[in-house]
Amino acid sequence: MAFRVCSYLLSYPDNKFIDSIEELEAEIKGASSSPVKNELDLFFRKLKHMPPSELVAAYVNTFDFGKKTNLYVTYMSNGEQRERGMDLLFLKNYYKLNGFDMTDKELPDFLPVMLEFASHVDLETRKPVFDRYLKNIKEISEKIDPEANLYGHILRSILLNLEEAGIAKSVRRSEEICLNNFYG
């Protein structure tokens, strides 16, 4: 559930998003206590005191204008280089191989897409993706201070959830990936 919730909370805060917050917060309140839940509770507490225009400004300034805090996780390590294209192809093919069809609206390295994928598959299936890009997610998280920016709580929640799932260190290539041809 945490991956799905974090995916949604990292979407652009339009009117539909604002209207759904109470329902989503109630869903989180019903979850058992954990460090992940605590971070999400902090996010919701701060969100309640923000007018929608301030939330939109926080989102845009954090993710749209922040080169080091954008939500495209391969951009952190590759920028617009050729290697990024290989990472995007890997992700797209890996998702498809595991029954997750994504639209062409977003790139496969968009963190909310990665989290949505994670919410639909088991740990063993999501592990190669997050083993590979954990360092990138940590880099984004380190640049968003939760005390100054409510979105820092979501990134912390994601990292805590990954840690609970046993994904604690980055691995650029896993043996499983190297044995299979995930690049097409």
C-alpha positions in Angstrom: 0.0 0.0 0.0 2.8 2.4 0.8 4.2 2.3 -2.7 0.8 3.1 -4.2 0.1 5.9 -1.7 3.6 7.5 -2.2 3.1 7.3 -6.0 -0.1 9.2 -5.8 1.2 11.7 -3.3 4.0 12.5 -5.7 1.6 13.4 -8.5 0.9 17.0 -9.4 -1.5 18.5 -6.8 -4.4 19.5 -9.0 -8.0 19.8 -7.8 -8.7 16.1 -8.0 -5.6 15.5 -5.9 -6.8 18.1 -3.3 -10.3 16.5 -3.2 -8.9 13.1 -2.5 -6.6 13.9 0.4 -9.1 13.3 3.2 -9.9 9.8 1.9 -6.2 9.0 1.4 -5.4 10.2 4.9 -8.1 8.1 6.4 -6.6 5.1 4.6 -3.2 5.8 6.1 -4.6 6.3 9.6 -6.1 2.8 9.4 -2.6 1.3 8.7 -0.6 -0.2 11.5 2.0 2.0 13.1 5.4 2.0 11.4 8.1 4.5 10.6 6.6 4.7 7.0 3.2 5.6 8.4 4.8 8.2 10.7 6.4 10.0 7.8 3.2 10.0 5.8 1.3 11.3 8.9 3.8 14.2 9.1 3.2 14.9 5.4 -0.6 15.1 5.9 -0.2 17.3 9.0 1.8 19.8 7.0 -0.5 19.5 4.0 -3.5 20.5 6.1 -1.9 23.9 6.8 -1.1 24.8 3.2 -3.4 26.5 0.8 -3.6 24.7 -2.6 -1.6 27.5 -4.3 1.2 27.0 -1.8 1.2 23.2 -2.3 1.4 23.7 -6.1 4.3 26.1 -5.7 6.1 23.6 -3.4 5.6 20.8 -5.9 6.7 22.9 -8.9 9.7 24.4 -7.2 10.8 21.0 -5.8 10.2 18.7 -8.7 9.8 20.8 -11.9 12.5 23.4 -11.3 14.9 21.3 -9.2 17.5 19.6 -11.4 18.7 17.6 -8.5 15.3 16.9 -7.1 13.3 16.0 -10.2 11.4 12.7 -10.1 13.2 11.1 -13.1 15.6 8.9 -11.2 18.0 8.1 -14.0 18.5 11.8 -14.7 20.5 12.0 -11.5 23.2 9.7 -12.8 23.0 10.1 -16.5 21.4 13.5 -17.4 20.6 13.4 -21.0 23.4 11.0 -21.9 23.1 7.8 -24.0 23.3 5.7 -20.9 20.0 7.1 -19.7 18.3 5.8 -22.9 19.6 2.3 -22.0 18.2 2.6 -18.5 14.8 3.8 -19.8 14.7 0.9 -22.2 15.6 -1.5 -19.4 12.8 -0.2 -17.2 10.2 -0.2 -20.0 11.0 -3.8 -21.0 11.3 -5.0 -17.4 7.8 -3.5 -16.6 6.3 -5.1 -19.7 8.0 -8.5 -19.0 6.3 -8.4 -15.6 2.8 -7.6 -16.8 2.9 -3.8 -16.1 1.9 -1.8 -19.1 2.6 1.8 -18.8 1.2 4.6 -20.9 3.4 6.9 -23.1 2.5 9.9 -20.8 5.5 9.4 -18.6 9.0 8.0 -18.9 9.6 4.7 -17.1 12.1 6.3 -14.7 9.5 8.7 -13.3 9.5 7.8 -9.6 5.7 7.6 -9.3 5.6 5.1 -12.2 8.3 3.0 -10.5 6.3 3.1 -7.3 3.1 2.1 -9.1 4.9 -0.8 -10.7 6.2 -1.8 -7.2 2.7 -1.7 -5.8 1.6 -4.3 -8.5 4.3 -6.9 -8.1 6.0 -9.0 -5.4 9.2 -8.2 -3.7 11.4 -10.4 -5.9 10.1 -8.7 -9.0 10.5 -5.2 -7.7 13.9 -5.8 -6.1 16.1 -5.6 -9.3 14.6 -2.2 -10.1 15.1 -0.7 -6.7 18.5 -2.4 -6.2 19.6 -0.6 -9.3 18.2 2.8 -8.6 18.2 3.1 -4.8 21.3 5.4 -4.9 19.5 7.8 -7.2 16.4 7.9 -5.0 18.5 8.5 -1.9 20.2 11.4 -3.8 16.9 13.0 -4.5 15.7 12.5 -0.9 18.9 14.0 0.6 18.3 17.2 -1.2 14.7 17.6 0.1 14.8 18.6 3.8 11.5 17.4 5.4 11.7 20.2 7.9 11.5 22.8 5.1 9.6 20.8 2.5 6.7 18.4 3.1 7.7 16.3 0.1 10.8 15.2 2.0 8.5 13.1 4.2 7.3 11.2 1.2 10.8 10.5 0.0 11.8 9.3 3.5 8.7 7.1 3.5 9.8 5.5 0.3 13.3 4.8 1.5 12.0 3.4 4.8 9.6 1.1 2.9 12.4 -0.1 0.6 14.6 -0.7 3.7 11.7 -2.8 5.3 11.6 -4.8 2.0 15.3 -5.6 2.3 16.5 -3.1 -0.3 19.2 -1.2 1.5 22.1 -0.8 -1.0 22.4 -0.1 -4.7 23.5 -2.7 -7.1 24.2 -1.4 -10.6 23.8 -4.8 -12.3 22.3 -7.9 -10.7 23.1 -11.4 -11.8 19.5 -11.9 -12.7 19.5 -8.9 -15.0 22.8 -9.9 -16.6 21.5 -13.4 -17.4 18.4 -12.1 -19.1 18.1 -9.7 -22.0 15.9 -7.0 -20.6 17.1 -4.4 -23.1 14.9 -5.7 -25.9 
